[in-house]
């Protein structure tokens, strides 16, 4: 707790130019495609399972850190639970690419009085680590992406996509495939978008800090129009957006955003 308070004080004291450097130092390069960035980063892509990240989530779980940042995601979850409350249903939250459940542990006090089931959907090796490290609980379960793909009649009250699409090779195909399951609500969070036409996108390499595993992987600034059209074409209406600011750099054309979408047309 003392260390957290020191960090908060430093944020107020350190000039913005140094904060900008700290924020951007792990993102570099300028590539023409995801594949080009993938080769330049070593060809491994996003490495999902690592024990360093597991240790970080353990500390988050055990210390119950109160530093909340994903307010848009929390709003979507509470919206979903308010709808289900009238039907006496358990609110099923699917956290696609949700790591070891770090978002769940961040929000658990807000959700403690609600009837929810939180399912993290992740790569197989990460699910294995999560279960082995004891992250599963009464309200938190883990599922592989392969098992998720096989679900046909699943009820998804709220789909979370927090910091996911920008690391995938085919983000729009992934999004459309997930939306076939007709989640009632979708929360996009920590997603860098570009307001450009003609499918314009930007590609970089991002290096994770050592305490999160230190991997290097492609980072895509995805086309806003393509993402929003994918959701609209599947019957979704946008209910709100929060703009975190320029991303990945203060002078960049990209914006770091969060959005809430609700299914309004069921085919």
N, C-alpha and C positions, 0 to 999 in steps of 0.2 A: 504493500500500500504506500509506503514511504517513497519507493522508487517511482510509482505511478504519479505521485504528487510532484516529484522533482521534474519528471518529463513534462507535465502540464505547465509548470512554471517556466521551463526552458522554452516552450513553444511561444510564450508571451514575450520573452526577453530577446530571443534570437531574431535578427532582422529578417524580413521576408525574402530577401535575395538568397540567404543561406537556407531557409526553409525550401525555397524553390529548387536549389541545388540538391538538397537531401531527397526531395520528392522525385526528381528526374534522373538521378545518377545511375539507376539500374536499367534504364531504357536507352538504347542506342541503335545506330544504323539507319538505313533508308533503303528498303528493298522493293522490288517490283511485284512480288507475289509471296504467298504463304510458303510455297515450296522453296523459293530462294532463301527466305529467312530461316526455314527449317534446316537447310544444308549449312548455312553460315553459322547456325547455333550449335552444330554438332550432330544434327539428324535424329535426336532423341525425342523431340517434342516435349509436351508437358508431362513431367514425371509426377505421377499422382501419389505414390506411396513412399513415404520416408518417415523414419522414426523421430527426426528432429521436429517435424511438424506435429507429430503425435505428442511430444513433450510439451510443445507450446499449448496445445489444446487441453492437455492435462492441467496445466497451470491455470488456464482460463476456467476450466470446470471447478477446480479446487479452490480458487481464490474468489470466484464469482465477480469478475471485473465488471464494474458498472459503467464503463465508458461505451455508451451506445452510439452507433453511427448510422446504422441502416434503418432509419425511421420509416422510409417508404415501404420497405419490406414488412416491417412490423404493422404498419397501417393496413396493408393488404391482408395479412393474417387475421387481424382483429375484425376486418370487414367480413372475411369468410366465416369466422366463428359467430358473428352476430346473425348472419343469415341462417346458419345451421342450428342456432339455439332454438329457433322457432319450430324446427323439425325434430329436435332432440337427437340429432345425429352427432357422432364423433367427427370432428373436423380433421380430414386427412390432408396433411401438408407433405408434398413431395419436393424435397430439396435437391434438385438435380445438380450434380457437381459440388455437393455440400461438404466435401472433405471429411473430417472426422466429427462433424456435428457442431463446429464452432459457432455457427449462427444460432443454433438451438440453445447452446449453453449461455450465449449472450442474452437471449430473450427469456430464459426459463422462468424468471421471477414474474415477468409480465404475463406468462401463460399458465402459471401454477394453478389458477382457479378455473381454468378452461378445460373442456373435454376435447383433447386433441391427440392425434397420433402423428408424429414427425418421422418421415421416412427419408433418409439420405440415400440418393442414388449415385453410385460412384464406380470407378474401375475396380476390377476384381481384386487386385493386390491391395488396394486401399481398404476395401471392405474387410478383407482378411485381417489387416492390421487393426482396424477399428474394433472388430469383435475380440481379437486376441488381447487388446489393451483394456477391454472392459468398458467401452464407451456406450454400449447398448444399455437401455433401461426400459422401464415400463412404458414410457412415452416416446422413446427414441429407438428406431430400428434402422438397419442398413440393408441395402439391396444393390446387387450388381446391375450395371447398365444392360447386360444380356438378359437378366430376369425381368427387368423393367420393360424391355422391348417385347417380351412375350405376353405381357398383360394386355388383355383386350377389353375386358369389362370392368376395369378399375374405376373407382370414383375418386377424382382428384379435386378437392375443394380449392386448394391453392397451390400453384406451381411456382417454386422459387428458382430463378435463374440469376444467381448473384456472382458476377465475375466469371462467366462460363463461356459465352459465345465467342469472345475475342481470342480464345486460345484454341479453337477448333478449326480444322481444315475446311469444313463445309458447314458454316454456322446456319445458313438459311435452310439447308436440307434437314439439319438436326432439329431446328425449331419447328419446321412443318411436320416432321415425323412425330414429335412430342405432342403437338397440337391436335393430331388425329385422335388422341385420347380424350379430347374435349375437357381440359381442366376448366373449372368454373371461373377461376381467376388466375392471372399470371402477374408475377412481380419480377420485373427486370431491374437488377440493381448493379451498381459498379460496372456499367457497360459503356465503353468508349465508342462514340458514334461520330460520323462525319456527315455534315450537311452538304452533300455533293450529288450531282446528277451523273448519269452514264455509269452507274455502278462504281463510282470512284471510292477507293479504299486506300489506307496507308498500312505499311508493314514495317515492324521493328523487331528487335530482339530484346527480351526482358530477362534480367537475371534476378532470381529470387535471393533474398538475403540468406546468410548462412544459417540462421536459426529456423528458416523454413525449408532448408535442404540445399540451397545454393545452385539449383538447376537453371539452365538457360533454355529459353524456348521462344518460338515466334509469338508476336503480339500483333493482332489485327485491329485497326480502327475501322469498325464495320460501318457499312453504309446505312444511315438512318432510314432512308426511304425504303430500302429493301426489307429491313426488319419490320417496320411499321406496316408495309404492304402485306407481308407474310401473315401478320396478326389480323389485319382487316379482312384479308381473303378467307380466313378461317372463322370469321364471324365475331371478332373481338372489337370492343370499343375502348379507347383510352380514357381513363378516369383521372389521371393526374401524372405530373412529371416533376422531378426535382433535378436541377442542374448543379452538379458539384463544382463545375468550373472547367477550365481548359485542361486537356489531357492529350498527350503525355507531357507537354511542356507549356509554360505560360504563354508562349507565342504560337502554339499549335492551332491548327484548324479543327482538331478533334475536341469533343466535349465529353465529359464524364457524367452520365445521367442515370437516373432511376425512374421507372415508369410503372404504373398500375394499369392493367388491362382486364376487362371483364367480358365473359362470353355473353353475347346478346342474341346471336342467331345460331340456332341449332339445326343443322341439316339432317 
